[in-house]
Amino acid sequence: MNVKGKLLIIGGKEDRSDNHIEMKESNKNFSPLEILKLLADSKKDRIEVITTASSEPEDLVKSYKETFSRIGFSNFGFMHIGGDSDDESYIQRVRESKTVFFTGGDQNKICEKLLKSPIKEVLKEKYMLEEDFMIAGTSAGAMCMPEIIISEAENGEAMINNDLEVGKGLGLLTNALVDTHFVHRGRFGRLAHTVLKNQELYGLGLGEDTALLIKNGNHAVCKGSGMVIIISAKNVVQTNVETAGENCPIYAENLQIHLLTDGCAFNLTDGSMTAADCSEKVDHQNRDN
């Protein structure tokens, strides 16, 4: 798929006015507001924030207004897509935007509303054709991006064959699955289970205050203070994922794991990884204070 636009998928709890970032105190390479600064190349570029996933959009609007003002963004608006009556007014705003950003909440809400809306096709068209256009999402807003999403899943001590439900996503990311708050909420099992059921796809487990910036549909660079865990079942030798009986645990041999930190890159087509050059890292926290 020839993609000209960019995706920015964020693991949740990114640095903003109402979040406490644990890595801020312990990671010398923490850079304030690093991820959200990526939303626009120019402070004047139009950013449209879609709050559909949230049950409390007013709180998010207040938080992002404060944070965007700290960054210096001056051209942004908020949309809570809820039905056909919204489409005409929102479509033009999306067409004129440089960035569309999905907030957190419930990924199923985003897919339920957007898959029925012509806004989805406008987003996909701009993403495919416009080099300076970005679609971004945090938490549930990132989880909705692939063709297949995790709708419901258990975080148990074992992967059980019937503890996972998947659904249809927005289809902007065709070669991977996404899970968020990955380390903090112990979600390895559920993403591994989903990957084993979809072995042609990579599983992207995004840590908090951590993102992948994806260009050309396949070149992903890690940004932020945490890590991204990539799970691959492409070389699995043995697994009972398709044959396990009801309530039986799932096993797998040769499941592969990659760990990415700020600056590391991963190719979602051929599976190659490029490590960050740590010798060039600076103490961002001291630099920005």
N, C-alpha and C positions, 0 to 999 in steps of 0.2 A: 504494500500500500504506500503510494507516494504522498507523504504528508508534509506540508509546508509550515503549519502552525506548531505551537508548543503546548505541552501539558505540564502543569506543575501540581504534583500530588503530594499532600502534606499529611503527616501521621497524626495530626491533632495537637492540641495544646501548644500551638505555636506562640512565640513571644508576642504578646499583646497586652493591653492595659489591665485586663482582668485575670491574667494567668500568672501563676508562680512557676518559673522554670527551674527545676532542680539542677540541671546541668550548668546553670549560670554561675554557680559557686565553685563547681569542681572541674569544669572543662576550660582550660586556658584559651582555647580557640573559640569560645563562645563569642558570637558577634551580635549585638543587640539589633533586633528587628530584621535580621539577615534575610529570612525567608520571605516575609511580606514585602520587602523592598523589591523582590523579583517580579512582583505583579505588574509593574509597568516600567518601560524604558525611560519615559519622561514623566515628571511629576504632573504634567497636564493631560496625559493620556486618559481616556474615559474608561473607568472601571465600573462594571455593573455587578453588584453583589446579590446573589440569589439565596434567600433565606428559607426556601421551601422545606428543607429538612427539619427545621427547628420548630418546636412547640412554643418557644418563647422568643420570637424574632425581634421584639422590641429591645430586649437586653443585648442581643447581638449587634443590632444597629448602633446602639449607644457605644458599645465596646470598640467596634470597628471604626466608627467616626473618630473617636479619641485617638486610636492607634494610627489611622491613616493621616490624621492631622499632624501627629508627631513625626511621621515619615516625611510629610510635606506634600502628599497627594492632595490635589485641589479639585479634581473632577471625578466624582464618584456618586453612585446612586444605589438604591436598594429595591429589590423586587421580590414579592412573595407570591409566586405563581400558584394559583389555586383553582383555576378553571378556564373554560373557553373565553369567558368575558375579558380575561386579562391579555389574551394573545395579541390582538391588534396593537395595543399600546406598547406592549413589551417587545414585539418583534423588531420594530424600528430602532428601539434603544439597543437591542443586541446587535443589529446590523451596524450601528454607528460606534460600537465599543471597540476598544483595543484588548480588553480583558473581561472575561466573565468568570466570576469567582463563586463557587458553591460553598456555603458554610456547613458546619457540622449539624448533627441531629440524627435523623433516621434515613439511611440510604434508600429504603423501600419507598418512602414518601417522594423522594426526588424522582425515582424511576416511574412510579405510578403517575405522577403529574406530567413529567417531561415526555414520556413515551407516547402520551396521547396528544401532545402539543406540537404545532408546527415549529415552535422554537427549537426543538431538537434538530430538525433538518437545517435550520439556519446556522446553528452552532456547528454542525458537522461540515457544512459547506465552507464556512469561514475557516475552520480548523484545517481543512484539506487544502485550501487555495491561498490563504493569506499568510505570508511569512512573518508579519509583525503582530499576529493575533495569538492570544494565549487563553486557554481554558484551564482554570485552577480549581482546586478543591481541597478542603481540609476535613479530616475525620470521615464522616459519612459522605461528605462532598467529594472525597477522593475515592471512596469505595464504590461509588456509582459509575465510575468512568469505563471499566471494562465491558466486554460483551456479556460476561458471566459474573455475577456478584454473589457474595455471601449474604443471604437474607437472614438466616437464623442458624446458630451453631452453639454447641456446648463447649465450655473450656474445662473439660474433665481431665482426670489423671490418665485416661486412655481415650483413643479415638474409637468411638462405637459406630457401627455401620449406619445407624439410623438417626444420628444426632446432628445431621447437617442438612440444611435446605439452601439451595441456590436459586437465583432468579435471573431475569434478563436486565442487563445494564444498558447504559447509553451507547455502548459500542465504539467508543473513541479510542480505546486501547485494546488491540486485537491479539496481542501476544503474551498477555499476563493477567493475573488475578491480583487483587489488592486487599490488604487488611491493614488496619490502623491501630494506634495505641498499642503497638504490637508487643513490645517488651513489658511495658508497665502493667498490662492486663493479661499477660501470659497466654497469648493467642497462637502459639506455635502449632499446637495440635490441630486446631480448626483449619488453619491455612494449609498445613501439610496434608490433611485429609482432602481438602478441595483440590490441591495440586495432584494428588494420587488419582483422583477421579477425572482429572483433565491434564494428562501427562504431557501434552504438547505445549502447555502454558507454563510460564514462570510464575511463582508466587512471590509477590513483593510485600514484605512485612515492614511497614514504616514505623519507626520509633517516634516518640513525641518530640516536638520542635525539630523535626527532621523531614526532609522532602527529597523527591526525585524530580529533577527538571529534565523532561524528555523532549528531544528534538528529532525531527525526521521520522517520528513514530517508533524509533528503536534505540536511540542513543541517550542513555539515562545517566545523569550526574547527580551524586548525592550532595545535598546541602543541609547545613544545620549542625546542631550540637550533639545529636544522638547517632543512631546507626540504622541502616536498612539491612534487613536479613532477606536474602533471596533464596528461595527453595526451588529445586529442580528435581523432577521425577523422570527426566528424560532417559536416565541410565539405570532405572530401577531394575533389579534382577528378579526379585520375588516380592509379591504382595498379594494379599487376599481381598483387596478392596472391592473386587467385583463378585467375589464368591462367598464372602462372609455371611453367615446367617444372622437373623434378627438379634440385636443386642450383643453381637460378637465384636471383640476388639480388632482393630486393623493393624497389620504389621507391614513392614517394607524393608527391603535390603537395598543398600546403595543409594539412599536418598541423599542428594547433594545440597550443601549449604555454602553460601557466600556471604561475607560480612563487608558492608560498605560504610565508610565514614566520609566526612566532608571532603569533597574533591575527588573521590573515587568514581570511576565511570564503569558502566556495564552496558554491553551490547545485547539488546533483547532479541536480536536475530540469530547471532552465532554463539552467544553465551560467553564471550570473552570479557575479561575484566582488566581495567587499567587502574593501578594503584595511585593514590595521591602522593605527591612529592612533599613529605612532611618537613623536609629541610627548608622549604620556602614558607612554612607557616609562621604567622606572627601572632603576638598576643593581642587579639582583637579587642578584648575587654579593656585592656589598658589604653589601646590606641583610640577607642571611641569615647573614653571617659575624660 
